[in-house]
Amino acid sequence: MGFGTYIEAGGYASSSDNTPFWLRTGQFGIVPNYAPAGVLQASISKKYVFFDSLANRPKKLDWKAAVSPVLTFDKTNNTKVLLPEAFASVRFKNTELYVGRRKELMGLGDSTLTSGFYSGSGNALPIPKIQIGTIGFTPLKFTKSFLAIHAGFSHGWFNTDYLDGVRLHQKFLYFRLGKPKSKAKFYFGLNHNVLWAGHSDYLKQHPELALDGKLPSSWKFYPNVIFAYTSKNWFEKNGYGAFDSYRLGNHLGSYDFAFDVTVNDHKLFVYHQHPFEDVSSMLFKNIPDGLYGINYKTISNSSSNGFRITHLTLEFLTTKDQSGSTFYIPGSKYQGADNYFSHSQYTEGWSYLGRTIGTPFIIPSKDMDHSKVVNDRFFPNNRVNMWYIGVQGAIAKSWLLTFRTSYSRNFGTPGANFDPVLPQLSSLLSAQYRIARLNTSIIAKVAIDRGDIFTKNTGGYLGIRKSW
């Protein structure tokens, strides 16, 4: 029936009050920011079955579900019960409908070792939503399977602490050129994310941003959200402020391009995620901004007792251009200073419950070293150059080793530059030893932060996981 269960218990320690960057990054919001801390997590799930072995034929209709509760506690005596995953879904052939929270990334890239996809990196707790879409890439038969699509459309409930009633709209559409068994394939597409609706008392103090503290929330505006379009003077006709004349809500996303080639047991995957936040960046006025990546992996499940590299990922992220350094550009009908992940109405921008949803290198102020970073913005630094290496290897079938390291140069935001530029080095080494006869793994991690964005820090994690 495809059921799976595990339980894991572990603890975090660090030389400062904060958990090091790479221990908490990409963990779907479950690792406490403060250490020492403890985490107890469990999961029970049922997967799709695509082939009915008893009937000896494909299974067209099936269901899937998962519940993954997490209990955390830290040095501040802050105890939380989290649900990073709690969903149910049903599929017909390769189309599914799901409701709830599900661990997902958004974009084309290496999901195993990435530093974090631009739009959705798995850094924050998943947002509850309802989504209809395909299960991976679905070949179109009328093209003889040369063209395949991966698409989704969703509505989410973006429950924030500072603004009530915020909604999330998401959609994505990706194409693959190349048959499923082709040695080379090309991919392209985009994802589009919108925060919209909501009301709050703090907005009442800013009539230039909202009318009586309320943002446009009527469902009659949904087409404006989906298509990122407003007609001339529509805001006056509907009784809203001039701020909404440009776009209704906070829009962002990325154009993604990728290419992969497989030779024998080796696969090379090259990808680029190009960010957009407004018309100028949608028209590529912000080149060369984005995430660039190369991933190499071996497909063979070798049983060699020696050490072997199974994955290697190199990435470069730049967000410096932002369509120019100023919002108004003389002689141009487009604006600059895209100010990634930030927004005037949604003051915590592209974050959820205090964590960045997209690339973790655009970091909330609360996670930074305030002796070096003095800025009252939620994201005081979104102009970044970052270089990253991720390596994963194995020894026989018992040891899984992972190394991640990132070095960034941080320039501040448009109009509020850091002087001098702030460097940051963060690294992690993890080892997982599997005891096959017990279905149990012992996990150890060590991480460091050295630089000016975070306080100097060394920390680690030790845990044990039992699977059934």
DOMI-418089 format. One record per residue (C-alpha): residue number from 1; x, y, z. Coordinates in steps of 0.1 Angstrom, whole numbers, plus 5000, padded with zeros to 4 digits. Each point is the difference from the previous one (the first is absolute). Layout:
// residues N
+------+------+-------+------+
! logu ! east ! north !   up !
+------+------+-------+------+
!  NUM !    X !     Y !    Z !
...
+------+------+-------+------+
This chain:
// residues 468
+------+------+-------+------+
! logu ! east ! north !   up !
+------+------+-------+------+
!    1 ! 5000 !  5000 ! 5000 !
!    2 ! 5031 !  5023 ! 5000 !
!    3 ! 4998 !  5010 ! 5037 !
!    4 ! 5031 !  5015 ! 5017 !
!    5 ! 5007 !  5011 ! 5036 !
!    6 ! 5030 !  5014 ! 5019 !
!    7 ! 5008 !  5017 ! 5033 !
!    8 ! 5030 !  5022 ! 5007 !
!    9 ! 5014 !  5016 ! 5031 !
!   10 ! 5029 !  5023 ! 5003 !
!   11 ! 5016 !  5031 ! 5015 !
!   12 ! 5018 !  5031 ! 4988 !
!   13 ! 5029 !  5019 ! 5018 !
!   14 ! 5020 !  5030 ! 4990 !
!   15 ! 5027 !  5023 ! 5012 !
!   16 ! 4977 !  5030 ! 4999 !
!   17 ! 4962 !  5005 ! 5006 !
!   18 ! 4992 !  4993 ! 4964 !
!   19 ! 4997 !  4968 ! 4980 !
!   20 ! 5026 !  5001 ! 4971 !
!   21 ! 4986 !  5009 ! 4965 !
!   22 ! 5004 !  4967 ! 4983 !
!   23 ! 4985 !  4980 ! 5029 !
!   24 ! 4967 !  5018 ! 4997 !
!   25 ! 4999 !  5009 ! 4963 !
!   26 ! 4979 !  4979 ! 4977 !
!   27 ! 4983 !  4981 ! 5028 !
!   28 ! 4965 !  5012 ! 4994 !
!   29 ! 4999 !  5022 ! 5030 !
!   30 ! 5004 !  4974 ! 5027 !
!   31 ! 5035 !  5008 ! 5014 !
!   32 ! 4999 !  5025 ! 5029 !
!   33 ! 5020 !  5033 ! 4994 !
!   34 ! 5014 !  4998 ! 5036 !
!   35 ! 5022 !  4973 ! 5015 !
!   36 ! 5003 !  4978 ! 5019 !
!   37 ! 4968 !  4985 ! 4987 !
!   38 ! 4983 !  4966 ! 4996 !
!   39 ! 4978 !  4986 ! 4972 !
!   40 ! 4977 !  4970 ! 5000 !
!   41 ! 4984 !  4992 ! 4967 !
!   42 ! 4980 !  4972 ! 4985 !
!   43 ! 4983 !  4992 ! 4967 !
!   44 ! 4975 !  4976 ! 4986 !
!   45 ! 4992 !  5000 ! 4963 !
!   46 ! 4983 !  4981 ! 4973 !
!   47 ! 5014 !  5003 ! 4964 !
!   48 ! 4984 !  4996 ! 4967 !
!   49 ! 5000 !  4966 ! 4983 !
!   50 ! 5002 !  5004 ! 4963 !
!   51 ! 5000 !  4963 ! 4990 !
!   52 ! 4976 !  4974 ! 5013 !
!   53 ! 5022 !  4969 ! 5002 !
!   54 ! 4970 !  4977 ! 5008 !
!   55 ! 4980 !  5011 ! 4969 !
!   56 ! 5033 !  5005 ! 4980 !
!   57 ! 4989 !  5034 ! 4987 !
!   58 ! 5005 !  5037 ! 5008 !
!   59 ! 4980 !  5014 ! 5028 !
!   60 ! 4981 !  5031 ! 4988 !
!   61 ! 4984 !  5011 ! 5033 !
!   62 ! 5018 !  5002 ! 5034 !
!   63 ! 5004 !  5021 ! 5031 !
!   64 ! 5029 !  5013 ! 5020 !
!   65 ! 5004 !  5016 ! 5034 !
!   66 ! 5026 !  5010 ! 5026 !
!   67 ! 5001 !  5014 ! 5036 !
!   68 ! 5034 !  5011 ! 5014 !
!   69 ! 4997 !  5016 ! 5035 !
!   70 ! 5030 !  5017 ! 5016 !
!   71 ! 5006 !  5009 ! 5036 !
!   72 ! 5028 !  5026 ! 5006 !
!   73 ! 5013 !  5017 ! 5031 !
!   74 ! 5030 !  5024 ! 5004 !
!   75 ! 5020 !  5020 ! 5026 !
!   76 ! 4973 !  5027 ! 5002 !
!   77 ! 4975 !  4974 ! 5014 !
!   78 ! 4981 !  5004 ! 4968 !
!   79 ! 4982 !  4967 ! 4992 !
!   80 ! 4982 !  4996 ! 4967 !
!   81 ! 4980 !  4973 ! 4982 !
!   82 ! 5003 !  5004 ! 4963 !
!   83 ! 4985 !  4982 ! 4970 !
!   84 ! 5024 !  5005 ! 4970 !
!   85 ! 4980 !  4974 ! 4982 !
!   86 ! 4963 !  4991 ! 5003 !
!   87 ! 4982 !  4993 ! 4968 !
!   88 ! 4978 !  4977 ! 4980 !
!   89 ! 4998 !  4996 ! 4963 !
!   90 ! 4983 !  4980 ! 4973 !
!   91 ! 5012 !  4994 ! 4965 !
!   92 ! 4985 !  4988 ! 4967 !
!   93 ! 5028 !  4988 ! 4977 !
!   94 ! 5026 !  5028 ! 5002 !
!   95 ! 4978 !  5028 ! 5013 !
!   96 ! 4995 !  5006 ! 5037 !
!   97 ! 4981 !  5022 ! 5025 !
!   98 ! 5014 !  5005 ! 5034 !
!   99 ! 4990 !  5020 ! 5031 !
!  100 ! 5022 !  5009 ! 5030 !
!  101 ! 5037 !  5006 ! 5006 !
!  102 ! 5025 !  4982 ! 4979 !
!  103 ! 5038 !  5002 ! 4998 !
!  104 ! 5008 !  5015 ! 4966 !
!  105 ! 5026 !  5020 ! 4981 !
!  106 ! 4991 !  5023 ! 4972 !
!  107 ! 5022 !  5002 ! 4969 !
!  108 ! 5022 !  4979 ! 4977 !
!  109 ! 5033 !  4990 ! 5016 !
!  110 ! 5018 !  4974 ! 5022 !
!  111 ! 4976 !  4994 ! 5029 !
!  112 ! 5025 !  4978 ! 5018 !
!  113 ! 5029 !  5023 ! 5006 !
!  114 ! 4989 !  5035 ! 4990 !
!  115 ! 5008 !  5031 ! 5020 !
!  116 ! 4963 !  5009 ! 4996 !
!  117 ! 4978 !  5006 ! 4971 !
!  118 ! 4991 !  5036 ! 4993 !
!  119 ! 4962 !  5000 ! 5005 !
!  120 ! 4995 !  4971 ! 5024 !
!  121 ! 5030 !  4985 ! 5018 !
!  122 ! 4985 !  4978 ! 5027 !
!  123 ! 5013 !  5025 ! 5026 !
!  124 ! 4967 !  5009 ! 5016 !
!  125 ! 4971 !  4980 ! 5013 !
!  126 ! 4978 !  4990 ! 4970 !
!  127 ! 4969 !  5021 ! 4994 !
!  128 ! 4967 !  4982 ! 5002 !
!  129 ! 4983 !  5000 ! 4966 !
!  130 ! 4978 !  4981 ! 4975 !
!  131 ! 5017 !  4992 ! 4967 !
!  132 ! 4991 !  4982 ! 4968 !
!  133 ! 5028 !  4990 ! 4977 !
!  134 ! 5021 !  4973 ! 4983 !
!  135 ! 5022 !  4975 ! 5018 !
!  136 ! 5034 !  5008 ! 4985 !
!  137 ! 5004 !  5004 ! 4963 !
!  138 ! 4972 !  4984 ! 4980 !
!  139 ! 5008 !  4991 ! 4963 !
!  140 ! 4975 !  5011 ! 4974 !
!  141 ! 4991 !  4971 ! 4978 !
!  142 ! 4992 !  5020 ! 4969 !
!  143 ! 5036 !  5012 ! 5000 !
!  144 ! 5011 !  4963 ! 5003 !
!  145 ! 5012 !  5009 ! 5035 !
!  146 ! 5026 !  5025 ! 4988 !
!  147 ! 4982 !  5028 ! 5018 !
!  148 ! 4991 !  4997 ! 5037 !
!  149 ! 4984 !  5025 ! 5024 !
!  150 ! 5001 !  5005 ! 5038 !
!  151 ! 4973 !  5024 ! 5012 !
!  152 ! 4982 !  5011 ! 5031 !
!  153 ! 4975 !  5025 ! 5013 !
!  154 ! 4993 !  5007 ! 5036 !
!  155 ! 4984 !  5022 ! 5026 !
!  156 ! 5016 !  5003 ! 5035 !
!  157 ! 4992 !  5015 ! 5034 !
!  158 ! 5029 !  5023 ! 5009 !
!  159 ! 4994 !  5004 ! 5038 !
!  160 ! 5023 !  5028 ! 5011 !
!  161 ! 5005 !  5015 ! 5035 !
!  162 ! 4999 !  5036 ! 4987 !
!  163 ! 4973 !  4999 ! 4973 !
!  164 ! 4967 !  4981 ! 5002 !
!  165 ! 4982 !  4983 ! 4971 !
!  166 ! 5030 !  4998 ! 4976 !
!  167 ! 4996 !  4975 ! 4971 !
!  168 ! 5026 !  4983 ! 4978 !
!  169 ! 4996 !  4994 ! 4963 !
!  170 ! 5025 !  4977 ! 4983 !
!  171 ! 5004 !  4984 ! 4966 !
!  172 ! 5027 !  4985 ! 4980 !
!  173 ! 5004 !  4986 ! 4965 !
!  174 ! 5031 !  4982 ! 4988 !
!  175 ! 5008 !  4982 ! 4967 !
!  176 ! 5024 !  4972 ! 4992 !
!  177 ! 5014 !  4994 ! 4965 !
!  178 ! 5012 !  4964 ! 4996 !
!  179 ! 4985 !  4966 ! 5004 !
!  180 ! 5001 !  4984 ! 5034 !
!  181 ! 5029 !  4977 ! 4990 !
!  182 ! 5019 !  5026 ! 4980 !
!  183 ! 5036 !  5006 ! 5011 !
!  184 ! 4996 !  5037 ! 4997 !
!  185 ! 4970 !  5022 ! 5010 !
!  186 ! 4993 !  5037 ! 5002 !
!  187 ! 4976 !  5017 ! 5025 !
!  188 ! 4985 !  5034 ! 5003 !
!  189 ! 4971 !  5017 ! 5017 !
!  190 ! 4990 !  5023 ! 5029 !
!  191 ! 4984 !  5003 ! 5034 !
!  192 ! 4979 !  5029 ! 5012 !
!  193 ! 4992 !  5008 ! 5036 !
!  194 ! 4977 !  5027 ! 5014 !
!  195 ! 4991 !  5012 ! 5035 !
!  196 ! 4967 !  5018 ! 4999 !
!  197 ! 4971 !  5012 ! 5022 !
!  198 ! 5002 !  5007 ! 5037 !
!  199 ! 4993 !  5026 ! 5026 !
!  200 ! 5018 !  5014 ! 5031 !
!  201 ! 5001 !  5029 ! 5025 !
!  202 ! 5035 !  5010 ! 4990 !
!  203 ! 4988 !  5007 ! 4964 !
!  204 ! 4975 !  5025 ! 5014 !
!  205 ! 5030 !  5022 ! 5008 !
!  206 ! 5010 !  5000 ! 4964 !
!  207 ! 4971 !  5011 ! 4978 !
!  208 ! 5023 !  5003 ! 4970 !
!  209 ! 5003 !  4961 ! 5002 !
!  210 ! 4965 !  4989 ! 5008 !
!  211 ! 4965 !  5013 ! 5005 !
!  212 ! 4990 !  4999 ! 5037 !
!  213 ! 5026 !  4973 ! 5005 !
!  214 ! 4985 !  4976 ! 4974 !
!  215 ! 5015 !  4987 ! 4969 !
!  216 ! 4980 !  4989 ! 4969 !
!  217 ! 4985 !  4967 ! 5011 !
!  218 ! 4969 !  4994 ! 4979 !
!  219 ! 5000 !  4969 ! 4978 !
!  220 ! 4990 !  5021 ! 4971 !
!  221 ! 5036 !  5011 ! 4999 !
!  222 ! 5013 !  4965 ! 4996 !
!  223 ! 5006 !  5003 ! 4963 !
!  224 ! 5022 !  5030 ! 5008 !
!  225 ! 5020 !  4978 ! 5023 !
!  226 ! 5003 !  4971 ! 4976 !
!  227 ! 5011 !  5021 ! 4969 !
!  228 ! 5019 !  5027 ! 5019 !
!  229 ! 4981 !  5027 ! 4982 !
!  230 ! 4979 !  5030 ! 5009 !
!  231 ! 4982 !  5023 ! 4976 !
!  232 ! 5005 !  5037 ! 5001 !
!  233 ! 4985 !  5017 ! 5031 !
!  234 ! 4984 !  4968 ! 5011 !
!  235 ! 5010 !  5008 ! 5036 !
!  236 ! 4980 !  5033 ! 5000 !
!  237 ! 4970 !  4983 ! 4986 !
!  238 ! 5001 !  4974 ! 5027 !
!  239 ! 5008 !  5023 ! 5029 !
!  240 ! 5037 !  4991 ! 5007 !
!  241 ! 5031 !  5020 ! 5003 !
!  242 ! 5025 !  5009 ! 4972 !
!  243 ! 5026 !  4975 ! 5014 !
!  244 ! 4978 !  4972 ! 4985 !
!  245 ! 5000 !  5017 ! 4965 !
!  246 ! 5032 !  4981 ! 4990 !
!  247 ! 4992 !  4964 ! 5011 !
!  248 ! 4976 !  4985 ! 5024 !
!  249 ! 5020 !  4982 ! 5027 !
!  250 ! 5037 !  4990 ! 5002 !
!  251 ! 5011 !  4981 ! 4969 !
!  252 ! 5032 !  4981 ! 4995 !
!  253 ! 5014 !  4969 ! 4984 !
!  254 ! 5026 !  4986 ! 4976 !
!  255 ! 5005 !  4990 ! 4964 !
!  256 ! 5019 !  4966 ! 5001 !
!  257 ! 5022 !  4984 ! 4974 !
!  258 ! 5018 !  4967 ! 5002 !
!  259 ! 5018 !  4974 ! 4979 !
!  260 ! 5010 !  4964 ! 5010 !
!  261 ! 5020 !  4973 ! 4983 !
!  262 ! 5006 !  4964 ! 5010 !
!  263 ! 5030 !  4980 ! 4990 !
!  264 ! 5002 !  4964 ! 5013 !
!  265 ! 4996 !  5004 ! 5037 !
!  266 ! 5008 !  5037 ! 5002 !
!  267 ! 4975 !  5029 ! 4998 !
!  268 ! 5008 !  5037 ! 4996 !
!  269 ! 4973 !  5026 ! 5007 !
!  270 ! 5004 !  5037 ! 4993 !
!  271 ! 4974 !  5025 ! 5010 !
!  272 ! 4992 !  5037 ! 5005 !
!  273 ! 4972 !  5017 ! 5020 !
!  274 ! 4995 !  5036 ! 4989 !
!  275 ! 4980 !  5021 ! 5026 !
!  276 ! 4972 !  5025 ! 4993 !
!  277 ! 4980 !  5023 ! 5022 !
!  278 ! 4986 !  5025 ! 4975 !
!  279 ! 4998 !  5007 ! 4963 !
!  280 ! 5036 !  5011 ! 4997 !
!  281 ! 5013 !  4967 ! 5013 !
!  282 ! 4974 !  4980 ! 4981 !
!  283 ! 5015 !  5016 ! 4969 !
!  284 ! 5035 !  4990 ! 5011 !
!  285 ! 5011 !  5036 ! 5009 !
!  286 ! 5017 !  4985 ! 5031 !
!  287 ! 5025 !  4977 ! 4981 !
!  288 ! 5022 !  4983 ! 5013 !
!  289 ! 4981 !  4995 ! 5033 !
!  290 ! 4990 !  4965 ! 5010 !
!  291 ! 5012 !  4966 ! 5011 !
!  292 ! 5024 !  4981 ! 4978 !
!  293 ! 5007 !  4963 ! 5007 !
!  294 ! 5019 !  4969 ! 4988 !
!  295 ! 4992 !  4966 ! 5014 !
!  296 ! 5019 !  4967 ! 4994 !
!  297 ! 4987 !  4967 ! 5014 !
!  298 ! 5007 !  4963 ! 4995 !
!  299 ! 4969 !  4979 ! 4993 !
!  300 ! 5016 !  4966 ! 5008 !
!  301 ! 4992 !  4985 ! 5034 !
!  302 ! 5035 !  4986 ! 5005 !
!  303 ! 5007 !  4978 ! 5030 !
!  304 ! 5036 !  5009 ! 5001 !
!  305 ! 5015 !  5002 ! 5035 !
!  306 ! 5021 !  5030 ! 4991 !
!  307 ! 4990 !  5036 ! 5001 !
!  308 ! 4982 !  5013 ! 4969 !
!  309 ! 4985 !  5034 ! 4991 !
!  310 ! 4963 !  4997 ! 4991 !
!  311 ! 4991 !  5037 ! 4996 !
!  312 ! 5019 !  5032 ! 4993 !
!  313 ! 4983 !  5033 ! 4997 !
!  314 ! 5015 !  5034 ! 4992 !
!  315 ! 4978 !  5032 ! 5002 !
!  316 ! 5004 !  5037 ! 4996 !
!  317 ! 4973 !  5025 ! 5011 !
!  318 ! 5000 !  5036 ! 4991 !
!  319 ! 4973 !  5025 ! 5009 !
!  320 ! 5019 !  5033 ! 4996 !
!  321 ! 4986 !  5014 ! 4968 !
!  322 ! 4963 !  5003 ! 5008 !
!  323 ! 4993 !  5019 ! 4968 !
!  324 ! 5021 !  5029 ! 5011 !
!  325 ! 5007 !  5017 ! 5033 !
!  326 ! 4972 !  5026 ! 5000 !
!  327 ! 4962 !  4995 ! 4997 !
!  328 ! 4995 !  5028 ! 4975 !
!  329 ! 5023 !  4998 ! 4970 !
!  330 ! 5000 !  5031 ! 4978 !
!  331 ! 4990 !  4993 ! 4964 !
!  332 ! 4987 !  4965 ! 5008 !
!  333 ! 4964 !  4988 ! 5004 !
!  334 ! 5012 !  4973 ! 5024 !
!  335 ! 5010 !  5003 ! 5036 !
!  336 ! 5031 !  4988 ! 5017 !
!  337 ! 5010 !  4991 ! 5036 !
!  338 ! 4979 !  4969 ! 4999 !
!  339 ! 5007 !  4994 ! 5037 !
!  340 ! 4996 !  4963 ! 5000 !
!  341 ! 4977 !  4983 ! 5026 !
!  342 ! 4991 !  5034 ! 5015 !
!  343 ! 4966 !  5018 ! 4998 !
!  344 ! 4985 !  5032 ! 5015 !
!  345 ! 4966 !  4986 ! 5008 !
!  346 ! 5012 !  4965 ! 5010 !
!  347 ! 5028 !  5012 ! 5022 !
!  348 ! 5015 !  4966 ! 5007 !
!  349 ! 5000 !  4993 ! 4962 !
!  350 ! 5007 !  4965 ! 4987 !
!  351 ! 5003 !  4984 ! 5034 !
!  352 ! 4978 !  4977 ! 5020 !
!  353 ! 5000 !  4999 ! 5038 !
!  354 ! 5033 !  5018 ! 5002 !
!  355 ! 5019 !  4979 ! 4974 !
!  356 ! 5009 !  5008 ! 4964 !
!  357 ! 4979 !  4979 ! 4975 !
!  358 ! 5024 !  5004 ! 4971 !
!  359 ! 5038 !  5000 ! 4999 !
!  360 ! 5013 !  5000 ! 5036 !
!  361 ! 5027 !  5024 ! 4991 !
!  362 ! 4975 !  5029 ! 5001 !
!  363 ! 4999 !  4999 ! 5038 !
!  364 ! 4976 !  5015 ! 5026 !
!  365 ! 5016 !  5027 ! 5022 !
!  366 ! 4992 !  4981 ! 5032 !
!  367 ! 5024 !  4972 ! 4989 !
!  368 ! 5029 !  5023 ! 4994 !
!  369 ! 5029 !  5014 ! 5022 !
!  370 ! 4985 !  5033 ! 5010 !
!  371 ! 5034 !  5014 ! 5009 !
!  372 ! 5009 !  4999 ! 4963 !
!  373 ! 4966 !  5004 ! 4983 !
!  374 ! 4980 !  5031 ! 5011 !
!  375 ! 4968 !  5003 ! 4980 !
!  376 ! 4964 !  5000 ! 5010 !
!  377 ! 4987 !  4982 ! 4969 !
!  378 ! 4988 !  4964 ! 5002 !
!  379 ! 5024 !  4991 ! 4973 !
!  380 ! 5030 !  5024 ! 5004 !
!  381 ! 5021 !  4982 ! 4974 !
!  382 ! 4987 !  4987 ! 4966 !
!  383 ! 5030 !  5009 ! 4978 !
!  384 ! 5022 !  4970 ! 5002 !
!  385 ! 5027 !  4981 ! 4982 !
!  386 ! 5003 !  4964 ! 5013 !
!  387 ! 5021 !  4970 ! 4990 !
!  388 ! 4991 !  4965 ! 5012 !
!  389 ! 5014 !  4965 ! 4999 !
!  390 ! 4980 !  4969 ! 5011 !
!  391 ! 5015 !  4965 ! 5000 !
!  392 ! 4983 !  4967 ! 5010 !
!  393 ! 5018 !  4967 ! 5001 !
!  394 ! 4996 !  4965 ! 5014 !
!  395 ! 5020 !  4972 ! 5015 !
!  396 ! 4985 !  4966 ! 4992 !
!  397 ! 4963 !  5001 ! 5009 !
!  398 ! 5005 !  5011 ! 5036 !
!  399 ! 5015 !  5035 ! 4999 !
!  400 ! 4985 !  5031 ! 4983 !
!  401 ! 5022 !  5031 ! 5002 !
!  402 ! 4990 !  5036 ! 4990 !
!  403 ! 5021 !  5032 ! 4998 !
!  404 ! 4985 !  5035 ! 4993 !
!  405 ! 5019 !  5033 ! 5000 !
!  406 ! 4989 !  5034 ! 4989 !
!  407 ! 5018 !  5033 ! 4997 !
!  408 ! 4981 !  5032 ! 4994 !
!  409 ! 5007 !  5037 ! 4996 !
!  410 ! 4971 !  5021 ! 5012 !
!  411 ! 4993 !  5035 ! 4987 !
!  412 ! 4968 !  5011 ! 5018 !
!  413 ! 4969 !  5011 ! 4981 !
!  414 ! 4994 !  5026 ! 4972 !
!  415 ! 5005 !  5034 ! 5016 !
!  416 ! 5014 !  4985 ! 5033 !
!  417 ! 5034 !  4985 ! 4991 !
!  418 ! 5023 !  4984 ! 5025 !
!  419 ! 5033 !  5018 ! 5003 !
!  420 ! 5022 !  4981 ! 5001 !
!  421 ! 4986 !  4969 ! 4982 !
!  422 ! 4994 !  4972 ! 5026 !
!  423 ! 5015 !  4965 ! 4993 !
!  424 ! 4986 !  4968 ! 5015 !
!  425 ! 5013 !  4964 ! 4999 !
!  426 ! 4977 !  4972 ! 5013 !
!  427 ! 5007 !  4962 ! 4998 !
!  428 ! 4986 !  4967 ! 5011 !
!  429 ! 5013 !  4964 ! 5001 !
!  430 ! 4975 !  4972 ! 5008 !
!  431 ! 5003 !  4963 ! 5003 !
!  432 ! 4972 !  4974 ! 5002 !
!  433 ! 5008 !  4964 ! 5010 !
!  434 ! 4973 !  4975 ! 4992 !
!  435 ! 4995 !  4967 ! 5019 !
!  436 ! 4982 !  4980 ! 4974 !
!  437 ! 4988 !  4971 ! 5022 !
!  438 ! 4983 !  5025 ! 5024 !
!  439 ! 4988 !  5025 ! 4973 !
!  440 ! 5017 !  5027 ! 5022 !
!  441 ! 5023 !  5029 ! 4992 !
!  442 ! 5023 !  5020 ! 5022 !
!  443 ! 5004 !  5036 ! 4987 !
!  444 ! 5027 !  5025 ! 5009 !
!  445 ! 5005 !  5035 ! 4986 !
!  446 ! 5026 !  5028 ! 5007 !
!  447 ! 4996 !  5035 ! 4986 !
!  448 ! 5019 !  5033 ! 5002 !
!  449 ! 4992 !  5037 ! 4993 !
!  450 ! 5029 !  5024 ! 4994 !
!  451 ! 4994 !  5035 ! 4987 !
!  452 ! 4980 !  5032 ! 5006 !
!  453 ! 4964 !  4989 ! 4992 !
!  454 ! 4998 !  4975 ! 5029 !
!  455 ! 5017 !  5000 ! 5034 !
!  456 ! 5031 !  4977 ! 5001 !
!  457 ! 4986 !  4966 ! 5007 !
!  458 ! 5008 !  4963 ! 5001 !
!  459 ! 4972 !  4975 ! 5007 !
!  460 ! 4988 !  4964 ! 4994 !
!  461 ! 4972 !  4976 ! 5000 !
!  462 ! 4998 !  4964 ! 5012 !
!  463 ! 4970 !  4978 ! 4994 !
!  464 ! 4986 !  4966 ! 4994 !
!  465 ! 4973 !  4989 ! 4976 !
!  466 ! 4980 !  4967 ! 4999 !
!  467 ! 4980 !  4991 ! 4969 !
!  468 ! 4974 !  4974 ! 4994 !
+------+------+-------+------+
